[in-house]
Amino acid sequence: MSFFIQRCILLIAVLALTSDLQAQQAEQASAPDKKIEKKKTEELIYPEQVKTLKLGQSAPDFNLIGIDGKYHTLKDYDGADVFVVIFTCNHCPTAQAYEDRIIKMVEDYKEKSVGIVAISPNDPKAISLAELGYSDLSDSYIEMRVRARQKGFNFPYLYDGLNQKASAAYGPKTTPHVFVFNKQRKLCFVGRIDDSEKIGTAKVHDTRNAINALLAGKPVPVKETSTIGCSIKWSGKRKYVKEQEDRWAKETATLKPIKADGIQEIMANRTKNLRLVNLWATWCGPCIMEFPDLVDLHRIYRNRNFELVTISLDDPRAKENVNIFLNKYNASCSNYIYDSADQYAVVEAIGNGWTGTMPQTFLIEPGGKIIYDRQGMINPFRTSSKIISFLGRYYQ
């Protein structure tokens, strides 16, 4: 079972713990992503085709499903004197750095006739695992709902990953990217939220300045700014995802012998990396089932201070078969095979209450502190959440 299938199963289960209505919405939530699978011949969108809406132009209409399970249109916000559209997403570190600021903005203007909606413009199929290194979630509709619950979003969060037509009509270049319209729904400001991605350091609050000016009946002081953030994942980028997968398919695995004292050193983790250690064997069914998920985690986080270490407890004479298995999954992480028939020595080397059950996974901070351990198969989403809690969601 793939990483994303397991992730979606977990997310649906998490959402199902809420009310019956929310459970029904969770079922609806999967519908947009399922429709993507059926639209094999849909017209792809490429960045060079997309033009950003110009000042003075009218707000394009939209009809998009929100995290509340309902469809939202431009007309739904007719009562607001100022209308704000923020293009954002789950996975982008810049977008995540602005989440609390968006929540605060919505709170501050909720009594001031300002309508604020966020739209996720990204095609989930155009996002490579390698681009998820600052998140535990991608940009599918279900994952949007989970992120909204994690953060307590107080605004409509709409999904445009199905065909991206609404997003293409507005023309965002990055996440986040803001469009502010007046009562007549003419574009009066387009650009950034403020002048600093780093939390707590902004000095110029461009979006707020534009909103305040419109509410006061005054000209917007700065009508357009540049934006910094992650590029929009238009559907035309799917080919690059495939190219990345092809590159991974060419990676090879290496397998080294290790003694009990070497395993103790791995557990001590005297590196600067967060270390995920997995004990497994080719004769262990659950080990085999979860292994692709471990490889996916390696591909997601390996460009940060993170490393995956696998330790096979197969008989050392089975080294060739273990190597074949590792290369089947292009496991280019650090792979070892315990080079002794004394299995109890490895149990003592691991320590930490491990009884020899496999698979066994440890998440170890630099310095050796274990912050997560799992007997049995890992849950990819929970493991990702533990990893990202340590590594952080933003650029430092």
N, C-alpha and C positions, 0 to 999 in steps of 0.2 A: 504494500500500500504506500503510495507516494506521500511525501511530506505535506503537500497541500491538501490532499484528500483527508489525511488524518487531522490536519489543522482545521479544515472546514467542519469535520464531524465534531471536533471538540467545541468549536465556536457555536455550532447549533445547539449542542448540549448545554453550554453555558447560558445561552439565551433562553433555552427552554426552562431554566430554573425560575424564570420570572412568571408573570401571569399568563393565563390561557391566551389572552389577546396577543401578548408579545410572542408567545409560541407560534401563533398563527402568522404573525408578521415575519418570524424567522423563516417559516416555510416560503412566504412570499419573497423573502430576501434573496433566496437562491435563484429565483426566476431570472433576473437580468443576466447573471453570469451564465446560466444554462443556455439562454438564448444566444449568447456569443458563440457557444459551441456549434449551434445549428447554422450560424451565418458564415459558412465557409467562403462564400463568394462575395461577401460584402466589400464595398469600396473602402480601401484603406486611406487614411489621412496622413499626409506628410507635412512636416513643419514648414517647409517652404510654400505650401499652399495656404497657410493660415495667416491672415492679416489682422492685426490688433484694431479693435474698434477705435474710431477717431473721435476726438472731442466734438461735441455737438450732435453726434449721431444718436439715434433712438436705441433704447435697450431692446435687444432681440428677445422674442418670446422663448419660453422653454416649457417643457412638460416632463419633469423628472421625478423619479421616486426618491423619497427621503428616508432617513433612518426610522421615521415613524411609520413606515409602510404605506404612506399616502403619497399621491402624486401632487407636485407643486407646479404652479404656473406663474408667470409674471403678473397676471391679473389678481392673483391671491394677495398681492401686496399693494393694491391700488390705494389703500387708505393711508399709506406712509408718505410724508412730505419729501423724505429723502430715502433712496433705495440703494443699498450697498450689496454688491456681489463680490465675494472673496473666493478665488480659486485656490484650493489647498488640497492636501492629501494626507494619508496616514504615514507613509514611509519616509518622506523627505525630512532630513534633520532640520532644515531651515523652517519648514512648515510646522514641525513639532515645537520649535523654539517660540513660535508665535501663537500657539494654541491658547495659552493663558491670557495673552493680550487680547485675543479675539473674544474670549469669554468675558473679560472685563469690559470690553467695548460694548458688547451686547447688553450687559447689565447696566452700564452707565447711560445708555440711550433708550432703554426700554420704555420710558415714559415720555419720550420726546419725538414721537412720530417718525422714527427711523426704522426702516425694515432692513434686516441684515440676513443674508443667506450665504452659506458656503457651498461650493460645488467642487466635487472631486472629478477632475477632467480625465484622469489617466485610464488607459486601457490596461487592465491587469495582465493581459497576455503580452504586453510590450514591456514588462518589468522583469529584468533578470534577477535571479537569486543574488547575484553580486551587488545589486543596487539596494538590498535590504539590510545592509550592515549597521544601520542606525535605528532599527526598529524591530519589533517582534511581530509586526503585521505588514501585509501588503495592502493593496488598494481595491480589493473586491468589495462588493456591497456588504456582505456579511462582516467582513473585517472592519469596515467603516462603522457598523453598528457597535461592534465590540469596543473600538477606540472611543466612540462617543460615550459609552458607559464608563470606560476607564477614567475619562477626563471630566465627565459630567457636562457635556456640551449643552448649552442653553439656546442653541440656534438651529434652524433647519440645515441639515447636512445632506446634500443631494448627490445622487450617483449619475454620472454621465459616461461611464465606461462602456456602455453598450454600443453606442455608435458615435459618440463625441460630437454630435451635430451642434448642440447648444454651445459647447465650449469653443468649437471652431468659429461660431458666429461672433463670439466675444473676442477671441484671439489672445488668451493669456500666453505669456512666454515662460513663466516660472510659477512654482508654488512656493510662497503665496504671490498672488497678483490681484490687485483691488480695482474695482470699477464703481464709481460713485455717480448716481444719477439724481437729478432734481425732480420736482413734483411732476414735471412734464415728461419725465423719463428721458431727458437728454443727458448725454455723458458730460460731466463737469470735472471729473478727476479720474486719472488712471495712473496706477503705479504702486508704490510700496506702502506698507503699513506705517513704518517709521524708518529712521536712518541708521538703525543698528540691530543686527540679528542677535547680538549678545544680550541676553536677558538683563534688564535693569540698567542699560547704558544709553538708551535712546535719548536724544535731545530734541529732535524734530519729529513731530507726530503728524505726518502728512495727511493720513486718512482722517484723523480726528479734526485736523484743521479744515479740511474740505467739508466735512459734515457740519461743523460749527458755523462755517461761513454760509452755507446754504440755509441752515435753520434761521440764521440772523438776516437772511435776505441780502447778503453781501457777496461780492465776487470771491471766488475761490482763490486764495493767495498764490498757490503753486498748483497748476492744473495737471502737470504730467511729470513723472519721475521715472528713472530707471528702476529695475527690480533685480534683486539677487535671490537665487534659490535654485531648486532642482528644475530641470527642463521638463516640459509637459511630455508625457509618454503617449504620443500619438500612435495610432494603430500601425502606421507604416514602420514603426521601430521593431515590430515583431521579428523581422528578419535578423536584427542584431542580437536578439535573444537567442535565436537559433544558432547564430555564429558563435556566441559564447558557449552554448552547450556543445557545439562541435569541438571547440578548443578544449573543454573539459574532457571530452571523450578521448582526447589524445594524451592525456596525462597518465603517467604510470605510477604504480605503487611499488614501494620498496619495503622489505621486511627484514628486521634485524633481530638477532637473539638478545635476550636480556636475562640477567640473573635476579635473584631476590633483592640484593642490595641496590641494583639498578632501578627496580620498581620502587623501593623506598625513596630513592632520589627523585623519581618522577612525582611521587606523592608529596614530597617536600616542596616542590615547585619553587626553585630558587631563581626563577625568571621574572620578567616584567609582564608576562602574559597571563591572562585568565586561561586556565587549562581545563579542558574537558577530557576526562579519562574514562575509557570504556573497556571493561573486561568481558571477553566474549570467547566463543569457540565455534568452529564450523559445524559441530555436531549439535549445537544448541539452537533449536527452532526459533524461539523468540529473538535470539541474537541475530539470526539471519534476516528475520522480518524487519527489525528496526535499523539494520545497518545502512540502508539508503537514506534514512532520515539523518543519521550522523554525518554522512557525506554531505548532505545538503546544508547542515549547520556549518560544516567546515567551509563550504563555498560561500555562505552568507557572510561569515564574520572573520574570515582569515586575513583580510586586509586591515584589520584592526589588531589590537593587542590581545589576540586570541589564538589558541591552538588546540587541535584535537589530537589526542594520543590514544591509539588502540593497542590493547595487549591481548594477544591470543593465548589461551590456555590449552590449545591443542597439543597433542603429543609432538615433541620436537621433530619426530620422524615424518610428520605430516606437513612440514614446512612448505613443500612445493604446492600442495593443495591449498594451503592458506594463502600463499602468494597468488595463485590463480584466482581465488575468490576475491582478493583485494583488487586485483587488476580488472576483474569483471565490473567493478563499481568505480574504477578509476580513483581509488582512495589514495590521493597524493598527500595525505597527512603523515604524521609520524606513526609507524606501525612496528610493533614488536611481537615476538613470540617467546614465551617463557621457556628458557632453555634448561629445563630440569624435570625429572619425573616426580620430584617432591612437591606435590600440590599444597601440602600444609605449610610449607615454607612461604609460599606466595600469600596465603591467607594471613600469616603473621606479618609479612612485609606490608600488606595493605592496611591491616588494623582497622580502626574506626568502626568496630562492630561488624565488619563483613564476615559472613559465615561461609562464603564460597558459592553462594547462589549467583547464577548468571541468567541474563546479563546484569551487570552492575555498572553504574555510571556515577562518577563524582565530578562536581564542578569545584575547582580549587583556585582560590585567589593566590596571587604572588605572596610567597611566604608560607604557604601550606594550609591556610584556613579553608576548610571545606564549607562551602555556602549552599550546596545542594547535593544530595545523594539519592539515588534511585535504585532499588532492587526491582528487577523486572524491566520490561520495555519502557523507554522514555516516552513522555508525552511531548511532542515537538513544540507545541505552543508554550507550555509551561517552562520547558527548558529554554526556549528563546527569551521568554520574559525574564528568567533569572540571569541570562547572559547580558541582556540589554540593561537590566537594572544596575549591573556592575560597570559595563562599558560606557553607558550614557547614550542619550538620544540626540545630543547636539554636538556641533563642532565646538571645540574649546579654543 
